[in-house]
Amino acid sequence: MNKSKAYPIMMALLSAILFGASAPITKMLLGKIDPIPLAAFLYLGSGVGLLIFQIVTSLVKKQALNEAPLKKKDFPWLLGASIAGGIIAPIILLNCLKVTPASTASLLLNFEGVATTIIAIVFFKENAGKQILSAVVLITMASIILSWDFKNQWGFSIGSFGIVLACFCWGIDNNFTRNISAKNPFSIVTIKGIISGSFSFILAMILGNQIPSLTISISAMIIGFFCYGLSIVLFVFAMRDLGSTRTSALYGTAPFIGVILSFILLKDTPSAMFFISLPIMIIGTVLLLKEEHYHPHIHKAIQHEHRHDHNDGHHNHEHTPDQVIINGYHSHMHTHKAIEHTHPHSPDIHHRHEH
């Protein structure tokens, strides 16, 4: 495996672990809080928690996080991601779950990774060779097998179509977020969390849902901070280096984390489907980890801003006296000259060329 990919792959897998942990943990709260208020406090916890984290970090280190700030041109992408993934998708899902069998819903929710891949390849021209596509198919197939429930009713209806549509909205969210992944992920997730959480809270009030006790609300916000906030931050960091398709495929391992934690926390018994799907998921993940993609490619001249150091072969520019370098990594507007070379790469922020 390319060593430069090891760190973002670890972040993608850690993101999946945190998100996978949310299912069995939040399940323990569902008897004490309605779904929509729960969603509100989870998202608010992710946004407000990360905001507090940034403030505390800046006070302790006496400096801001060394990341590129969001600019005016980034907000259409951020607003689009928040509307598609934080507002429209959950509303569609909540309504469709009322008329869709649980087994059908669980299976169709695995379509998010497929939707992300389709949108990334068709609309954003992200490269995905046979090995990556095979990995996406295997991991998605493993998640579907894991979600299969023979006890409940199976059927395809308008509700099922709505869940697929919700998955496409999350696919749009992932790809829109990829386009601003070079900017401060903490700011991205903070804004998305506050927008989505506030909307869900207002919706809960309109629908007359009961607001839980302070203890339950704070517990949900803490879960949201770790399982949604930090998870999505790591997801954005991974997308910066791996692109949407590869990151979403690795994120597809989250259901297995949830099942394993259910064994531990809820004393659930592993089903035969778990042991059937596990090796398929492992094979798919190995295909992702073993990918080696390299060919002669041309970098066009470009000017942009993001966190970087000067050891990756793409940042050889000089600095002005006012550009302070901290621990080797820093962020400022810089220019890349046109260059042609060959080396292993993923569709990171410097390698989103067409093939």
Residue frames relative to the residue before (quaternion, step in Angstrom):
aa qw qx qy qz dx dy dz
M 1.0000 0.0000 0.0000 0.0000 0.00 0.00 0.00
N 0.5351 -0.6177 0.4794 0.3197 3.55 -1.02 0.85
K 0.4640 -0.7137 0.4473 0.2744 3.58 -0.67 1.12
S 0.6241 0.5557 -0.3469 0.4258 3.60 1.07 -0.67
K 0.6638 0.4957 -0.2996 0.4732 3.59 1.25 -0.39
A 0.5086 0.6910 -0.4164 0.3007 3.58 1.19 -0.48
Y 0.6842 0.4996 -0.2974 0.4403 3.60 0.84 -0.95
P 0.6996 0.4365 -0.3039 0.4772 3.67 0.75 -0.84
I 0.6083 0.5372 -0.3617 0.4588 3.62 1.07 -0.60
M 0.6332 0.5175 -0.3242 0.4755 3.58 1.02 -0.81
M 0.6494 0.5107 -0.3196 0.4640 3.60 1.01 -0.80
A 0.6432 0.5169 -0.3246 0.4624 3.60 0.99 -0.81
L 0.6786 0.4825 -0.2907 0.4714 3.59 0.94 -0.86
L 0.6372 0.5043 -0.3283 0.4816 3.61 1.05 -0.75
S 0.5990 0.5497 -0.3455 0.4687 3.57 1.11 -0.71
A 0.6622 0.5015 -0.2943 0.4727 3.57 0.97 -0.90
I 0.6297 0.5355 -0.3332 0.4536 3.61 1.03 -0.78
L 0.6741 0.4925 -0.2977 0.4630 3.58 0.90 -0.95
F 0.6880 0.4670 -0.2917 0.4728 3.58 0.91 -0.90
G 0.6318 0.5390 -0.3283 0.4500 3.58 1.02 -0.79
A 0.6362 0.5373 -0.3250 0.4483 3.56 1.11 -0.67
S 0.5687 0.6347 -0.3820 0.3575 3.59 1.16 -0.54
A 0.6273 0.5814 -0.3478 0.3841 3.61 0.97 -0.80
P 0.7404 0.3834 -0.2647 0.4845 3.65 0.62 -0.97
I 0.6402 0.5281 -0.3400 0.4423 3.62 1.08 -0.62
T 0.6992 0.4505 -0.2794 0.4798 3.60 0.86 -0.94
K 0.5497 0.6101 -0.3969 0.4099 3.61 1.16 -0.52
M 0.6473 0.5263 -0.3164 0.4515 3.57 1.10 -0.70
L 0.6800 0.4756 -0.2874 0.4783 3.61 1.26 -0.35
L 0.5392 0.6875 -0.3906 0.2898 3.59 1.16 -0.58
G 0.6382 0.5244 -0.3415 0.4484 3.59 1.09 -0.48
K 0.7218 0.4291 -0.2253 0.4941 3.55 1.28 -0.37
I 0.7822 0.1908 -0.0934 0.5857 3.60 1.26 -0.21
D 0.4921 -0.6608 0.4819 0.2983 3.59 -1.01 0.79
P 0.6653 -0.5547 0.3237 0.3807 3.62 -1.13 0.61
I 0.7006 0.4749 -0.3027 0.4381 3.63 0.81 -0.92
P 0.6530 0.4699 -0.3354 0.4903 3.67 0.88 -0.72
L 0.6051 0.5502 -0.3562 0.4519 3.57 1.08 -0.69
A 0.6468 0.5088 -0.3111 0.4754 3.58 0.95 -0.89
A 0.6345 0.5457 -0.3249 0.4406 3.57 1.01 -0.87
F 0.7268 0.4335 -0.2558 0.4673 3.59 0.79 -0.98
L 0.5897 0.5525 -0.3718 0.4569 3.60 1.13 -0.54
Y 0.7045 0.4502 -0.2665 0.4795 3.59 0.86 -0.97
L 0.6400 0.5063 -0.3310 0.4738 3.59 1.00 -0.78
G 0.6211 0.5419 -0.3366 0.4553 3.58 1.06 -0.72
S 0.6530 0.5053 -0.3181 0.4660 3.56 1.01 -0.80
G 0.7128 0.4629 -0.2661 0.4548 3.59 0.90 -0.93
V 0.7091 0.4395 -0.2619 0.4853 3.57 0.76 -1.04
G 0.6336 0.5454 -0.3327 0.4364 3.60 0.99 -0.80
L 0.6847 0.4673 -0.2857 0.4809 3.58 0.94 -0.86
L 0.5962 0.5492 -0.3611 0.4610 3.59 1.12 -0.61
I 0.6572 0.4897 -0.2996 0.4884 3.58 0.95 -0.90
F 0.6245 0.5514 -0.3313 0.4430 3.57 1.01 -0.85
Q 0.6741 0.4900 -0.2977 0.4657 3.59 0.91 -0.87
I 0.6475 0.5167 -0.3205 0.4595 3.57 0.99 -0.81
V 0.6710 0.4927 -0.2973 0.4676 3.59 0.89 -0.96
T 0.6444 0.5313 -0.3192 0.4479 3.59 0.96 -0.88
S 0.6718 0.4940 -0.3007 0.4629 3.59 0.93 -0.87
L 0.6586 0.5033 -0.3136 0.4633 3.61 1.07 -0.70
V 0.6713 0.4948 -0.2972 0.4650 3.58 0.99 -0.86
K 0.7581 0.3644 -0.1952 0.5043 3.56 0.87 -0.97
K 0.3246 -0.7714 0.4745 0.2729 3.55 1.37 -0.24
Q 0.7040 0.3300 -0.2733 0.5664 3.55 1.10 0.78
A 0.5377 -0.6204 0.4631 0.3340 3.54 -1.19 0.53
L 0.6292 -0.4987 0.4120 0.4308 3.57 -1.24 0.34
N 0.4281 -0.7398 0.4651 0.2303 3.54 -0.83 1.01
E 0.3954 0.6912 -0.4946 0.3482 3.56 0.54 1.25
A 0.5778 -0.5822 0.4429 0.3622 3.54 -1.22 0.52
P 0.4016 -0.7256 0.4992 0.2510 3.63 -0.81 0.91
L 0.5639 -0.5703 0.4720 0.3661 3.54 -1.26 0.43
K 0.2002 -0.7702 0.5969 0.1023 3.55 -1.02 0.84
K 0.7359 -0.4340 0.2914 0.4303 3.55 -1.31 0.29
K 0.6760 0.5108 -0.2988 0.4390 3.60 0.96 -0.85
D 0.6242 0.5572 -0.3367 0.4319 3.61 1.24 -0.39
F 0.6020 0.6338 -0.3553 0.3311 3.59 1.08 -0.66
P 0.5889 0.5415 -0.4093 0.4386 3.68 0.97 -0.45
W 0.6427 0.5015 -0.3215 0.4818 3.62 1.01 -0.79
L 0.6723 0.5001 -0.2959 0.4586 3.60 0.92 -0.92
L 0.6589 0.4962 -0.3083 0.4740 3.58 0.95 -0.86
G 0.6419 0.5256 -0.3166 0.4597 3.58 1.00 -0.84
A 0.6554 0.5040 -0.3071 0.4712 3.59 0.99 -0.86
S 0.6597 0.5126 -0.3084 0.4549 3.59 0.97 -0.87
I 0.6727 0.4890 -0.2977 0.4687 3.58 0.94 -0.87
A 0.7054 0.4744 -0.2746 0.4494 3.59 0.84 -1.01
G 0.8115 0.3163 -0.1428 0.4701 3.58 0.74 -1.08
G 0.7496 0.4116 -0.2223 0.4682 3.57 1.10 -0.62
I 0.7693 0.3145 -0.1722 0.5288 3.59 1.19 -0.47
I 0.7459 0.4149 -0.2487 0.4578 3.61 0.52 -1.18
A 0.6833 0.5076 -0.3046 0.4274 3.61 0.75 -1.04
P 0.6940 0.4611 -0.3126 0.4561 3.66 0.75 -0.86
I 0.6310 0.5324 -0.3435 0.4476 3.61 1.01 -0.76
I 0.6490 0.5027 -0.3125 0.4779 3.58 0.94 -0.92
L 0.6675 0.5184 -0.3029 0.4404 3.56 0.88 -0.97
L 0.6711 0.5131 -0.3107 0.4356 3.59 0.82 -0.96
N 0.6741 0.4868 -0.2921 0.4726 3.57 1.01 -0.81
C 0.6884 0.4900 -0.2826 0.4540 3.58 0.98 -0.85
L 0.5978 0.5792 -0.3655 0.4166 3.59 1.11 -0.59
K 0.5834 0.5960 -0.3642 0.4145 3.58 1.20 -0.51
V 0.7955 0.2825 -0.1246 0.5214 3.59 1.08 -0.72
T 0.6514 0.5026 -0.3066 0.4787 3.58 1.28 0.18
P 0.5038 -0.6483 0.4729 0.3197 3.63 -0.87 0.87
A 0.6066 -0.6014 0.3825 0.3521 3.57 -1.03 0.80
S 0.6524 0.5210 -0.3241 0.4449 3.59 0.95 -0.85
T 0.6424 0.5204 -0.3186 0.4637 3.57 0.99 -0.84
A 0.6625 0.5156 -0.3046 0.4500 3.57 0.91 -0.95
S 0.6568 0.5249 -0.3161 0.4396 3.58 0.91 -0.92
L 0.6652 0.4986 -0.2985 0.4689 3.56 0.97 -0.86
L 0.7089 0.4815 -0.2767 0.4347 3.57 0.81 -0.99
L 0.5927 0.5811 -0.3729 0.4148 3.62 1.11 -0.53
N 0.5741 0.5811 -0.3772 0.4365 3.58 1.24 -0.35
F 0.5352 0.6511 -0.3917 0.3689 3.56 1.28 -0.24
E 0.4609 0.6988 -0.4495 0.3119 3.62 1.21 -0.24
G 0.6686 0.5013 -0.3068 0.4556 3.60 0.90 -0.90
V 0.6381 0.5122 -0.3197 0.4778 3.57 1.04 -0.79
A 0.6498 0.5171 -0.3161 0.4588 3.58 0.95 -0.89
T 0.6338 0.5303 -0.3251 0.4597 3.58 0.98 -0.85
T 0.6653 0.5059 -0.2969 0.4619 3.57 0.95 -0.91
I 0.6576 0.5146 -0.3159 0.4505 3.61 0.86 -0.93
I 0.6790 0.4846 -0.2881 0.4702 3.57 0.87 -0.96
A 0.6532 0.5272 -0.3170 0.4416 3.60 0.95 -0.88
I 0.7120 0.4515 -0.2586 0.4715 3.58 0.94 -0.89
V 0.7303 0.4548 -0.2456 0.4466 3.59 0.81 -1.04
F 0.8087 0.3123 -0.1404 0.4784 3.57 0.75 -1.06
F 0.7862 0.2943 -0.1627 0.5185 3.60 1.03 -0.70
K 0.4181 -0.7703 0.4148 0.2446 3.57 1.36 0.31
E 0.2741 0.7619 -0.5376 0.2352 3.58 1.01 0.77
N 0.4376 -0.7148 0.4842 0.2511 3.55 -0.90 0.92
A 0.1153 0.7545 -0.6406 0.0838 3.54 -1.07 0.87
G 0.2263 -0.8039 0.5400 0.1046 3.56 -0.34 1.26
K 0.7663 -0.3733 0.2579 0.4548 3.57 -1.35 -0.03
Q 0.6494 0.5296 -0.3323 0.4330 3.58 0.97 -0.82
I 0.6731 0.4839 -0.2946 0.4755 3.60 0.95 -0.87
L 0.6534 0.5049 -0.3184 0.4656 3.59 0.94 -0.86
S 0.6273 0.5255 -0.3322 0.4690 3.58 1.05 -0.76
A 0.6435 0.5226 -0.3164 0.4612 3.58 1.00 -0.83
V 0.6407 0.5217 -0.3193 0.4641 3.59 0.97 -0.88
V 0.6598 0.5109 -0.3024 0.4606 3.59 0.93 -0.94
L 0.6839 0.4959 -0.2949 0.4465 3.60 0.87 -0.94
I 0.6752 0.4833 -0.3030 0.4677 3.60 0.90 -0.91
T 0.6411 0.5071 -0.3196 0.4793 3.59 1.02 -0.79
M 0.6434 0.5212 -0.3149 0.4638 3.59 0.96 -0.87
A 0.6490 0.5157 -0.3162 0.4612 3.58 0.98 -0.84
S 0.6514 0.5110 -0.3113 0.4665 3.59 1.01 -0.82
I 0.6351 0.5261 -0.3227 0.4645 3.59 1.07 -0.78
I 0.6498 0.5075 -0.3155 0.4698 3.59 0.92 -0.91
L 0.6517 0.5250 -0.3117 0.4499 3.57 0.97 -0.90
S 0.7095 0.4725 -0.2514 0.4584 3.57 1.07 -0.81
W 0.5111 0.6841 -0.4134 0.3160 3.59 1.21 -0.36
D 0.0477 -0.7879 0.6138 -0.0148 3.52 -0.89 1.02
F 0.2673 -0.8076 0.5087 0.1324 3.58 -0.31 1.26
K 0.5994 0.6062 -0.3574 0.3815 3.61 1.20 -0.38
N 0.7375 0.4184 -0.2257 0.4797 3.57 1.09 -0.70
Q 0.6557 -0.5240 0.3835 0.3852 3.52 -1.32 0.27
W 0.1854 -0.7550 0.6181 0.1167 3.56 -1.15 0.68
G 0.2707 0.7598 -0.5605 0.1878 3.55 -0.95 0.80
F 0.2843 -0.7394 0.5802 0.1893 3.57 -1.21 0.50
S 0.0524 0.8077 -0.5748 0.1205 3.56 -0.73 1.13
I 0.7280 -0.3635 0.3129 0.4899 3.53 -1.30 -0.26
G 0.6053 0.5535 -0.3463 0.4554 3.57 1.14 -0.62
S 0.6413 0.5175 -0.3146 0.4711 3.56 1.02 -0.84
F 0.6305 0.5275 -0.3242 0.4681 3.55 1.01 -0.86
G 0.6435 0.5331 -0.3215 0.4454 3.58 1.00 -0.80
I 0.6441 0.5143 -0.3260 0.4630 3.59 1.01 -0.77
V 0.6180 0.5190 -0.3377 0.4844 3.59 1.05 -0.75
L 0.6410 0.5190 -0.3171 0.4682 3.59 1.01 -0.83
A 0.6269 0.5275 -0.3311 0.4680 3.60 1.03 -0.77
C 0.6390 0.5237 -0.3194 0.4640 3.58 1.02 -0.80
F 0.6306 0.5125 -0.3347 0.4771 3.57 1.04 -0.73
C 0.6182 0.5335 -0.3466 0.4616 3.59 1.05 -0.69
W 0.6589 0.4753 -0.3111 0.4932 3.59 1.00 -0.75
G 0.6005 0.5411 -0.3578 0.4676 3.59 1.13 -0.58
I 0.6238 0.5170 -0.3250 0.4878 3.57 1.07 -0.76
D 0.6184 0.5515 -0.3249 0.4560 3.56 0.99 -0.90
N 0.6810 0.4992 -0.2942 0.4477 3.59 0.81 -1.00
N 0.7107 0.4555 -0.2670 0.4649 3.58 0.90 -0.89
F 0.6094 0.5217 -0.3536 0.4811 3.60 1.06 -0.63
T 0.6568 0.5100 -0.3040 0.4649 3.56 0.99 -0.88
R 0.5911 0.5758 -0.3621 0.4335 3.58 1.06 -0.69
N 0.6664 0.5334 -0.3040 0.4232 3.58 1.02 -0.81
I 0.7477 0.2960 -0.2157 0.5539 3.59 1.22 -0.23
S 0.3444 0.7854 -0.4618 0.2266 3.60 1.27 0.28
A 0.5647 0.5881 -0.3933 0.4250 3.61 1.23 -0.23
K 0.6475 0.5159 -0.3124 0.4658 3.57 1.23 -0.42
N 0.7536 -0.4199 0.2649 0.4307 3.57 -1.31 0.25
P 0.3439 -0.7704 0.4952 0.2074 3.64 -0.35 1.17
F 0.6029 0.5678 -0.3610 0.4287 3.59 1.08 -0.66
S 0.6597 0.4895 -0.3041 0.4824 3.58 0.99 -0.82
I 0.6251 0.5518 -0.3336 0.4399 3.58 0.99 -0.86
V 0.7341 0.4253 -0.2380 0.4728 3.57 0.75 -1.06
T 0.5875 0.5672 -0.3674 0.4451 3.61 1.10 -0.62
I 0.6935 0.4664 -0.2767 0.4744 3.57 0.82 -1.00
K 0.6549 0.5070 -0.3187 0.4609 3.61 0.91 -0.89
G 0.6659 0.5185 -0.3052 0.4411 3.58 0.94 -0.88
I 0.6807 0.4843 -0.2921 0.4656 3.58 0.91 -0.91
I 0.6427 0.5129 -0.3259 0.4666 3.61 0.97 -0.83
S 0.7101 0.4618 -0.2643 0.4611 3.59 0.78 -1.06
G 0.6740 0.5058 -0.2973 0.4490 3.58 0.91 -0.93
S 0.6476 0.5179 -0.3187 0.4592 3.57 0.98 -0.85
F 0.6495 0.5137 -0.3214 0.4593 3.58 0.96 -0.86
S 0.6684 0.4938 -0.3075 0.4635 3.60 0.89 -0.90
F 0.6347 0.5296 -0.3330 0.4536 3.59 1.03 -0.75
I 0.6509 0.5020 -0.3067 0.4798 3.58 0.96 -0.89
L 0.6393 0.5246 -0.3202 0.4622 3.59 1.01 -0.85
A 0.6408 0.5229 -0.3207 0.4616 3.59 0.99 -0.83
M 0.6510 0.5089 -0.3143 0.4675 3.58 1.00 -0.79
I 0.6452 0.5239 -0.3172 0.4568 3.58 0.98 -0.87
L 0.7181 0.4415 -0.2413 0.4807 3.57 0.98 -0.89
G 0.4894 -0.6992 0.4105 0.3212 3.58 1.25 -0.04
N 0.3124 0.7507 -0.5250 0.2513 3.59 1.13 0.53
Q 0.4913 -0.6681 0.4762 0.2925 3.55 -1.05 0.78
I 0.3427 -0.7198 0.5670 0.2073 3.57 -0.91 0.95
P 0.4181 -0.7466 0.4582 0.2402 3.62 -0.68 1.04
S 0.7004 -0.4422 0.3517 0.4361 3.56 -1.34 0.02
L 0.6755 -0.5015 0.3588 0.4042 3.54 -1.28 0.40
T 0.6345 0.5457 -0.3279 0.4382 3.60 1.02 -0.83
I 0.6767 0.4754 -0.2890 0.4822 3.58 0.91 -0.93
S 0.6440 0.5350 -0.3219 0.4421 3.59 0.95 -0.86
I 0.6763 0.4794 -0.2894 0.4786 3.58 0.91 -0.93
S 0.6175 0.5422 -0.3438 0.4544 3.59 1.03 -0.77
A 0.6590 0.5022 -0.3022 0.4714 3.58 0.96 -0.90
M 0.6573 0.5112 -0.3133 0.4567 3.60 0.99 -0.80
I 0.6306 0.5175 -0.3345 0.4718 3.60 1.04 -0.73
I 0.6309 0.5124 -0.3231 0.4849 3.58 1.00 -0.84
G 0.6530 0.5278 -0.3040 0.4502 3.58 0.97 -0.89
F 0.6217 0.5525 -0.3433 0.4364 3.57 1.02 -0.80
F 0.7484 0.3983 -0.2226 0.4814 3.57 0.81 -1.00
C 0.7842 0.3931 -0.1922 0.4399 3.58 0.67 -1.16
Y 0.7358 0.3228 -0.2164 0.5545 3.60 1.21 -0.39
G 0.7153 0.4740 -0.2715 0.4359 3.59 0.68 -1.10
L 0.7442 0.3832 -0.2241 0.4991 3.57 0.54 -1.17
S 0.6078 0.5649 -0.3515 0.4335 3.57 1.05 -0.73
I 0.7077 0.4462 -0.2733 0.4747 3.59 0.84 -0.96
V 0.5827 0.5607 -0.3740 0.4541 3.61 1.10 -0.62
L 0.6694 0.4823 -0.2919 0.4838 3.58 0.92 -0.92
F 0.6075 0.5556 -0.3373 0.4566 3.58 1.10 -0.76
V 0.6681 0.4898 -0.2934 0.4772 3.60 0.96 -0.90
F 0.6236 0.5279 -0.3369 0.4679 3.59 0.99 -0.81
A 0.6695 0.4992 -0.3003 0.4609 3.59 0.93 -0.89
M 0.6411 0.5276 -0.3243 0.4533 3.60 0.98 -0.83
R 0.5623 0.6117 -0.3759 0.4103 3.56 1.13 -0.65
D 0.7918 0.3110 -0.1421 0.5061 3.58 1.00 -0.86
L 0.7692 0.3748 -0.1884 0.4820 3.60 1.10 -0.61
G 0.4462 -0.6646 0.4800 0.3590 3.60 1.14 -0.51
S 0.7023 -0.5006 0.3207 0.3916 3.57 -1.33 0.26
T 0.6813 0.5330 -0.3052 0.3983 3.57 0.80 -1.06
R 0.7219 0.4465 -0.2573 0.4618 3.59 0.72 -1.05
T 0.6509 0.5108 -0.3209 0.4609 3.59 0.96 -0.81
S 0.6688 0.4970 -0.3028 0.4627 3.60 0.91 -0.89
A 0.6240 0.5356 -0.3449 0.4525 3.58 1.04 -0.71
L 0.6652 0.4804 -0.2997 0.4866 3.60 0.94 -0.87
Y 0.6233 0.5418 -0.3229 0.4622 3.56 1.10 -0.75
G 0.5807 0.6098 -0.3555 0.4057 3.56 1.23 -0.49
T 0.5655 0.5859 -0.3943 0.4260 3.59 1.25 -0.12
A 0.4239 0.7463 -0.4386 0.2664 3.62 1.28 -0.22
P 0.6327 0.5425 -0.3698 0.4106 3.69 0.86 -0.77
F 0.6384 0.5280 -0.3367 0.4476 3.59 1.05 -0.69
I 0.6081 0.5321 -0.3475 0.4757 3.57 1.10 -0.69
G 0.6497 0.5286 -0.3095 0.4502 3.56 0.97 -0.90
V 0.6593 0.5045 -0.3100 0.4635 3.58 0.95 -0.88
I 0.6530 0.5149 -0.3187 0.4549 3.60 0.90 -0.91
L 0.6755 0.4775 -0.2946 0.4784 3.60 0.94 -0.86
S 0.5943 0.5548 -0.3629 0.4554 3.58 1.14 -0.57
F 0.5943 0.5506 -0.3565 0.4654 3.57 1.12 -0.69
I 0.7267 0.4569 -0.2366 0.4551 3.55 0.92 -1.02
L 0.7772 0.3867 -0.1925 0.4576 3.58 0.72 -1.12
L 0.8017 0.2935 -0.1309 0.5040 3.56 0.91 -0.94
K 0.4167 -0.7375 0.4408 0.2968 3.58 1.34 0.09
D 0.2580 0.7671 -0.5394 0.2325 3.58 1.09 0.70
T 0.3933 -0.7024 0.5417 0.2418 3.56 -1.20 0.55
P 0.4561 -0.6917 0.4737 0.2985 3.63 -0.75 0.94
S 0.3436 -0.7477 0.5363 0.1876 3.55 -0.94 0.95
A 0.6653 -0.4773 0.3809 0.4295 3.54 -1.31 0.19
M 0.6013 0.5832 -0.3528 0.4169 3.60 1.09 -0.70
F 0.6044 0.5590 -0.3578 0.4407 3.59 1.09 -0.67
F 0.7164 0.4486 -0.2614 0.4660 3.58 0.85 -0.95
I 0.6170 0.5194 -0.3466 0.4790 3.60 1.20 -0.44
S 0.7348 0.4460 -0.2384 0.4520 3.57 0.89 -0.95
L 0.5587 0.6512 -0.3865 0.3383 3.60 1.09 -0.64
P 0.7023 0.4447 -0.3074 0.4631 3.67 0.73 -0.88
I 0.6019 0.5471 -0.3645 0.4534 3.61 1.10 -0.62
M 0.6525 0.5091 -0.3045 0.4715 3.58 0.99 -0.88
I 0.6455 0.5269 -0.3208 0.4504 3.59 0.97 -0.85
I 0.6465 0.5131 -0.3197 0.4654 3.59 0.95 -0.88
G 0.6569 0.5132 -0.3094 0.4577 3.58 0.94 -0.89
T 0.6627 0.5034 -0.3034 0.4641 3.57 0.95 -0.86
V 0.6368 0.5254 -0.3270 0.4599 3.59 1.00 -0.81
L 0.6196 0.5390 -0.3432 0.4558 3.60 1.02 -0.76
L 0.6453 0.5099 -0.3151 0.4735 3.58 1.02 -0.76
L 0.6961 0.4919 -0.2760 0.4442 3.55 0.88 -0.98
K 0.7230 0.4503 -0.2409 0.4653 3.58 1.08 -0.73
E 0.4174 0.7279 -0.4689 0.2758 3.61 1.21 -0.01
E 0.0126 -0.7597 0.6502 0.0002 3.56 -1.04 0.87
H 0.0278 0.8143 -0.5734 0.0856 3.55 -0.29 1.28
Y 0.2722 0.7563 -0.5626 0.1935 3.59 -0.56 1.11
H 0.1674 0.7457 -0.6292 0.1414 3.52 -1.17 0.73
P 0.6117 -0.5099 0.4133 0.4416 3.63 -1.18 0.24
H 0.0857 0.7989 -0.5898 0.0810 3.58 -0.85 0.93
I 0.3599 -0.7376 0.5429 0.1777 3.52 -1.22 0.64
H 0.2036 -0.7366 0.6332 0.1222 3.54 -1.02 0.91
K 0.3170 -0.7369 0.5666 0.1879 3.55 -0.75 1.05
A 0.5976 -0.5473 0.4307 0.3972 3.58 -1.17 0.47
I 0.0839 0.7999 -0.5844 0.1072 3.57 -0.85 0.97
Q 0.1782 -0.7496 0.6250 0.1252 3.54 -1.22 0.56
H 0.2214 0.7665 -0.5792 0.1673 3.58 -0.76 1.02
E 0.3526 -0.7229 0.5574 0.2059 3.56 -1.36 0.02
H 0.2753 0.7291 -0.5970 0.1904 3.55 -0.98 0.93
R 0.6250 -0.5215 0.4172 0.4042 3.57 -1.30 0.24
H 0.1661 0.7949 -0.5632 0.1527 3.59 -0.82 0.97
D 0.1976 -0.7104 0.6401 0.2159 3.52 -1.37 0.09
H 0.5472 -0.6467 0.4310 0.3109 3.61 -1.21 -0.14
N 0.5403 0.6347 -0.3899 0.3914 3.56 1.14 0.63
D 0.6047 0.6003 -0.3459 0.3928 3.58 1.25 0.16
G 0.5519 -0.6477 0.3823 0.3602 3.59 1.24 0.10
H 0.6982 0.4451 -0.2770 0.4875 3.58 1.26 0.07
H 0.7345 0.3540 -0.2124 0.5386 3.59 1.26 -0.14
N 0.1544 0.8094 -0.5405 0.1698 3.54 0.06 1.36
H 0.3901 0.7515 -0.4543 0.2768 3.57 1.27 0.37
E 0.4983 -0.6259 0.5104 0.3153 3.55 -1.33 0.35
H 0.3411 -0.7337 0.5515 0.2032 3.55 -1.30 0.32
T 0.4068 -0.6667 0.5659 0.2642 3.51 -1.23 0.59
P 0.6756 -0.5220 0.3247 0.4071 3.64 -1.13 0.45
D 0.6922 0.4873 -0.2897 0.4466 3.62 1.07 -0.60
Q 0.5955 0.5543 -0.3675 0.4506 3.60 1.27 -0.03
V 0.1687 -0.8290 0.5303 0.0559 3.56 -0.08 1.34
I 0.2213 -0.7694 0.5878 0.1159 3.58 -0.89 0.96
I 0.1007 -0.8050 0.5845 0.0118 3.57 -0.76 1.10
N 0.8532 -0.0810 0.0176 0.5150 3.58 -0.71 1.15
G 0.7116 -0.4566 0.2638 0.4642 3.58 1.04 0.70
Y 0.7269 0.3568 -0.2219 0.5432 3.60 1.11 -0.62
H 0.0993 0.7832 -0.6044 0.1071 3.55 -1.02 0.82
S 0.2372 -0.7677 0.5782 0.1420 3.56 -1.27 0.23
H 0.2659 0.7238 -0.6063 0.1945 3.53 -0.94 0.98
M 0.6094 -0.5203 0.4298 0.4161 3.56 -1.25 0.25
H 0.1017 0.7958 -0.5891 0.0960 3.58 -0.84 0.97
T 0.3731 -0.7340 0.5345 0.1904 3.54 -1.24 0.49
H 0.2175 -0.7361 0.6270 0.1335 3.55 -1.06 0.85
K 0.3325 -0.7214 0.5690 0.2129 3.56 -0.88 0.90
A 0.6033 -0.5451 0.4249 0.3978 3.57 -1.19 0.46
I 0.0802 0.7952 -0.5927 0.0995 3.57 -0.93 0.93
E 0.1494 -0.7544 0.6296 0.1102 3.56 -1.22 0.55
H 0.2105 0.7676 -0.5837 0.1607 3.58 -0.83 1.00
T 0.3503 -0.7168 0.5639 0.2133 3.56 -1.37 0.05
H 0.3005 0.7178 -0.5952 0.2006 3.57 -0.93 0.94
P 0.6107 -0.5348 0.4067 0.4192 3.63 -1.18 0.37
H 0.1201 0.8018 -0.5762 0.1035 3.59 -0.95 0.83
S 0.2849 -0.6905 0.6347 0.1980 3.50 -1.40 0.35
P 0.6170 -0.5449 0.3905 0.4122 3.62 -1.22 0.14
D 0.1143 0.7968 -0.5785 0.1319 3.57 0.57 1.20
I 0.7636 -0.3957 0.2380 0.4514 3.59 -1.26 -0.07
H 0.7068 0.4170 -0.2697 0.5037 3.61 1.24 -0.24
H 0.7599 0.3387 -0.1777 0.5256 3.60 1.25 -0.19
R 0.3504 0.7140 -0.5275 0.2986 3.55 0.69 1.11
H 0.2553 0.7810 -0.5164 0.2413 3.51 1.06 0.91
E 0.5353 -0.6102 0.4724 0.3435 3.56 -1.26 0.35
H 0.2947 -0.7533 0.5672 0.1548 3.56 -1.24 0.52
